[in-house]
Amino acid sequence: MAPATSWRPPFACIDVHVHLHPPRLAEAIQRHFARDGWVAHHPFEPTKVAATLAERGVERFCFFSYAHKPGMACELNRWVAETAAALPGAIGIGTLHPDDPDVDAIAAEATGALGLRGFKFHHSVQRFHVDDERLFGVYERAESAGHVFVLHVGTLPYRDPFTGVERFRRLLARFPRLTAIVAHMGAFESDAFLALLDAHPNLYVDTTMALAPAAGRYVGGDPATITDAALIRWQDRILFGSDFPLIPYDYDEERRWAWDRALPDSVRRKIFHDNAARLLDRG
């Protein structure tokens, strides 16, 4: 277990990027990352994750799992809903896979009867494009209902055929009012993803593993390429995310960067709390 730290932000935080999985899936994910030397010394059991976050001053958190193949999404969504109901401050976000022939029905159950707030897609893992036409019905309903999508559509930690800003631009051209959070600041194409914020008022980015210096040895990239000027310019559209409990370092390394940089305190409060509160409380 990573040692606890006495440092923490001087206000409550909201974390929009937390991973919780059923036990067998959680164990498989940990084994996969450990093969590459990425060992997360944090408990993955949901009640322990929630307790750790509460101890670190996190008042709410969004969490998700993902269906890496067809036939998984329905049961995963039901597990996410049951888990969210049992954890204080937890907001469940579902999963889908377009290879499921009943993807529209699975989506309707997730955001209807199960009460999930939207969907998380990890395009590199799930191996489908963000503008896959089989999801157009899901996106169309989401535009009007305000469902939230957390999208790992950037190329961090590696480039592959299923990520990149171009396909995402096509999606926004068709669904310009979609509420979406681009994970990891859209790295390694952060500038291109940030440039989309001005034209799309329901678009956000999260900070997960893109700004913490400790993350560099695991995912590559240079946090300094995302400048203080960019953080200040888009201060209303940036959300704090951590990737907890998967991160192979202490939780507060995902927050300390904002105090090492010369950011106004008002900007820090927006990024770590107020922007997410406004998004999650609307509707």
N, C-alpha and C positions, 0 to 999 in steps of 0.2 A: 504494500500500500504506500502510495506517495505520501510524504509527510505533510501534515496540515500546515497552513500558513496563517500568520496572525494578520496579514494584510487583507483588506477587502475594500470595495468601493464604499463611500460614505452614504449610500442610499440603496434602497431595494432595487433588484434587477429582474428583468424578464428575459428568459433564454428561449429563443425560438427554434433551436436546433439541437435536440436531444434524441438519442436512439435507445429505445427499449424493444426487446424481442422476446418471444417465448424461449424457454430455457435451451432447447436443442439448437435452435437457430442462433442464439447468442453464443453458445459454445463453439459452433462451427465458424462464426465470424471471428471470434477471438483466435482460433487456431489458424485461420487464413492469414490474418495480419501478423501473427507471431512468427510465421515462416519467413517474413521479410524483416524480422527484428523489431516489429512494432508491437510492443507489449503494453497494454493498458492496465496499470496497477490500481484499478478501481473496481468495486463490485458492480456487476451488471444486473443483479436482482432488483426488480422495480422499486420495492419499498426502500431499499438501501440507497438507490439512486436518488429518489425523492428526498430522503432524509439528508443526504449529503448536500443537495442543492439548497434545501431549507437552511442548513447550517451555514452555508456560504451566502446567505442573504438573498436568495432567489425566491421571489414570491409566486411566480407562475412560470411554467415551461411548456412548450409544445414538444411532443414526442411522436415518433413514428417508427415503423418497421418498413420492409419493402419486399414485394413479391418478385423474386429474381427469375421466376418461371411461371407459366400459366398453372392454374389450379390451386394457387395459394391465397389469393387476395381475399376471398370471402372469409375464410377462417381467421386470417390475420386481422382483418378489420374488426371482427367480433372480439378477438382477444384484445386489441387496442382499446375498444370501447369499454370492455369489462375492467381493464387495467386503469384506464383514466378515471372511471367512476370510483375506484378504490384509493386513489392517490390525491391528497390535497394539492391544489394548484396545478394539476395536470390537465393539459388540453390535447386530446387525441386527434391525430391526423392520419388518414387512411392511406391505402395503397391500391393500385390497379395494375393490371397487365393487359395490353391490348390484344394479346393472343387468346384471351378468354372470350369465347363466343358470346357470353352474357355480360360483357364488361359494363354495358349501360345499366343493367339491373343491379350489378354489384355496386356500382357508383351510387345509384339511387338509394340502396339500403344503407350505404355507409353514411351519407349526409342526411338521410331521412331517419329511419327507425333507430340507427345506432348513434346519431347525434354527433358524428365526427365533423370537424371544421373544414376539411378539404382533403388534399392528397399530396403525398411526397413521391416524386419520381427521381430515381438515381439512374440516369440514362446509360452510363457506362456499365453498371451492374445489370440492369434490366434489358439492355441492348435493344432499345427502340428509340426512334427520333421523337423529339418534343412535338413536332407538327404531324405526327402520325394521324392520318384521316380517320382511323377507327376511334379516335378520342374526340372528334369534333363535337359529337353530341354531348359529351361530358363537359367540354369547354363552354359550349353554348349555354347550357343550364347554369354553369358556374358563373358566367358573366352576370346574369340577372340575379342570381341568389347570393353572390358575394363569397362563394367558396374560395378558400385559400389554397394555392399550390406552392409547395416548396420544391424547387427544381434544381437538381445538381446537373446543370446543363453547360457549365463552364468546363474547361479542359484540365483543371487541377484534379488529381496529381499527374495525369498523363493525358495526352491527346489520343482520341480514337474516333471512329466514324460516327459515333452517336452523340458527340458533344460539339459545342461551338456556337458562336453568336448568330451565324447566318440562318440556321433553321429556326432559332428563337425569334429573329426578326420577322420571319414569315408567319410564325404563329401570332405575333402581336399585330401584324398587318390584318389578319383575319379576325382576331379577337382583341381589339385594342383596349377594352375595358376589363380584361382579365386581371384578377388580383393574384399576383405572383411574387414570391420571394426567391430571388436567384441566390443560391447557396454559395458560400466561399467568395463573396464579392465578385463572382463571375471570373475569378482567376483561372487561367492565365490571360484572359482577355478583359480585364477589369475596365479599362478605359472604354472599350466598345460597349460593354453592358451598362456602365454608368451613363454613357451618352444617351441611352434610351429612356432614362428617368424623366427627362424634361417633357417628353411627348406622351408619357403614359403615367397618369396620376395614381394608378393602382399598382404600380410596379415598385418593388423594394429589393434591396440586397442585404444579405447577412454577412457578419464578420468572420464566420467560422473558419479557423485555421488559415486565414488570409493575412492577418495583421499581427499575430503573435510570433515574435522571433523564434520561440522554441519550436514552432511547427515546421520551420524551414527544412530541417534535416530529414523530415518524414515525407513532406509533400512537395518540396522544392519551392522555387519562387523566392521573391524578395519583397517583404512587406513595405520597404521604402518606396517601391514603385507606385504605391497608393499614397498619395501625398496628403499632408495636413490640409492643403487648400481644397482637395477633392472632398475630404471628409466634411469640411466646413460648408462647401457649396451644396452638398446633398445631405446635409445634416438631418433633414426631416424624413429621409427615405432609407436610412441605414438602421439595421436591427442587430442587436447582439445575438450571436449564436456560438455554441461551444463544441459541438460534436461529442459531448460527454455521454456516456463514460468511456468512449472509445479512445479519447486522447491519451497519448503515452507520456503525459507530464501532468503537473498539478493544475487543477481547475483554474486557479487565479492567473495562470500564465495567459489564459484567453482573455483576460480583462486588463492586466497590468499595462499593456501597451498604451492604452488611452491616457494613462497618467504619466507615462514616460514621454509622451508627445505633448507639445504645447497647445493643447486644445482648451477652449473655454469650458468651464464647468457646465454651462447650459447645453453645450453640444454633447458632452458626455452623458448628461441626464436624458437627452433625447435618444441617443443610440442605445443606452443600456436599460431604459425603462419607458419613457413617454411615447416613443413612436410605436412600440409594440402594443402598449396599452390602448392607444387610439385605434390601431388596426383590429385588435382582438375584441374590443368593446363595441365596435360599430355593428349595426345590424342586429 
